[in-house]
């Protein structure tokens, strides 16, 4: 498992003073903040994003897009602000997380700009009617809000452990956020043209509360499981070779999980339901170290999926499309098949930004945005994006391993795994690895809630990694080497 | 907890590996099959970004070409002659292709490997990619005559004209038909509406009746029966054959009779074969059917092109049927083109074509050559012999008999295809009037197979008019019109 923690990153916290001395003696290097590395990579990110942006304009109508410099400068300013905030608030944080997130965010904006411009400005094709001429501007605005939320989380959460105090408060907030769209009338909460009741839309402004509920519940699970992990792991009976905890220890968590599932089923959003369930099971596993949770969870999930497909027609449709997409080319499988055509059309190297036909895929700017990347940047581009996500997950888990405080460990592990699971569910869904369930692609999909909550998630991971990598306070006085005095 | 976290890292790794393997499969291995999926709009619209090759006749008349439609920024297909060439060109849409548009799609769209070098040069020199031109064997004069004759006749019908010496298709028409321009619109909604209208039309205008619909051959099958008898029984046109007015069939109460119950020849009960042929006596050929075996008849029919499911010209041709008849009564019926015998109009043209070419049946073909945008020839079709159904001696015998069908005053096509009707062209022909429907209640199908000029054959024609009545009346004038137009254009 050298993937997760290379030896150079290992010795944190306890052996700090010794490590420092070893470092000076030519042994292990001194852990550094590595903010300069981060700045360099951010400059690289701005360069890549600007290059992609110019590429879109050239691909669409042979011209560098107007406002190139305005966009370039605002993007550079945004990541600059984030970088300065990190230098100030979390100087020891992992240097990779911010550039990786910024790159995804930047490429997402570029792709949304490209999709918005479909059929406009001389490029033959169809206008995506679900997008307006202002979609990109809004996405930039959301990114600004995302960076602001990122800075705010770093500023207000100075120690990850402080969040533990709000375990039940955040748990309650998470439940309310989850349940809100279900109790609101359809006109406010239903996403038009789908079964999903997942948003709050007032006066043209839309929020998807589940994106924030995800963070609240991760904190709640972490706080609760840390407090109860010993009883969960040790007290209880052994049934069929599986250690079952006492019902009264398990009760609150099961209720939380059950409520979130029921609410999500009422809201018709299977993807998020799967995500919450996965998060819960994995955090349970990390807390108790009992792999039986993973097995029980996986079996429960399969059972739930089968039952749901029998009970709900729209769930069954997803299975049918997954198994035989080409039987439903003109009906329920249209979007999936168009997405696959897009991926195939892109092939290995892609058509080039602005030169594919992603506008053929309905709602390509949200759930299916990865197929637009696949079409225009090819297999190469999709693999690069997946590796970026993989690196985010890996850096998150590394922070979890490095940090000493169990609550932070559990929270970082849960959050990092959320990213992995979310990418798996949506990318696996559109590429027909698993049945499709609508869920946003972190940082890439159009929409504010997902973007802002993703930035908050990165901020939490960076705060935890900062805590993990922060050197212990210097000893006030160097007492020197212990001397052995020989008597006689 | 670190142990569990490492496990979670491993699970995450597995999930990402699964995703990576899967996208490699979809975008790497599955890409070409996805591209070939019917209804893949991306593949189709990317072909509209450059000029598709033209389809032209052998006399250089353009029957399909592409032109930039500025409103859509895409190349649109045009069929200047509309309905006239529809069975030949077919159409080219997102969801389906037919005709030459389908069979020569690779050449027309420029994706054929033979065009790879041209495409590469175009890419380097910055020229736009262009498809190859497909030159058909169609003669515009013959095609125009065929289309107009069918249109005038108005009934469901198909006709094919062949060059008997090469097998080149000179004309191919079907009625009712459609205008491929309706399916060339770039407006998706309009296209869908037009497509639905054509698909729901009960007259089935999209069906190519010249090669994809079979009809009973009726008496035109006597060409095959005569050939079999000459080959297997050693008779010739002058051999005296048994010619009763009524032929008793084993196991059947109803005797076989001639048209309208007439006597064959002088009614003496024996006539020369040629007399039976020109008069189309059912009793004579029914009797030959009784005396020949099912195998002999089927072998001969197969040589003429029956029972071949794989014939392509390059358009796929529906199989004409002549099953193995073991029951003598049924065999007698089959020998005069009844029972389960079926033919396409193309098969009718092939019968005449083989006789006209001294017994050698040339493989019918429609694409003469393919020319790259820089006018170099990419491929040329060489005429090939499909089979040798009869010997030259038998071909001469059958030719003599077919000439009498139009030239003898008793011949079934004397009025409709005689010298007066043709303006001096001698046509060798055989008529067919196939009984139809339950208990022959339906209108008879009119069948006509012929070639001309009889002394130096240049064109062979097969016509079937569904419900046309007697072959001589409904089908023969169509063939005569095509022959006159063609010989007028190329000279006798």
Interface residues (C-beta under 8 A of the other chain):
Chain A: X1 X3 X4 X124 X282 X285 X286 X287 X289 X291 X326 X329 X337 X338 X340 X341 X342 X343 X344 X345 X346 X347 X348 X356 X357 X360 X374 X378 X379 X382 X383 X386 X387 X389 X390 X393 X394 X397 X400 X401 X406 X409 X410 X413 X416 X417 X420 X421 X423 X424 X427 X428 X431 X432 X433
Chain B: X1 X2 X3 X4 X5 X6 X7 X8 X9 X10 X11 X12 X13 X15 X16 X18 X19 X20 X22 X23 X24 X26 X27 X28 X30 X31 X32 X33 X34 X35 X37 X39 X40 X41 X42 X43 X45 X46 X72 X73 X74
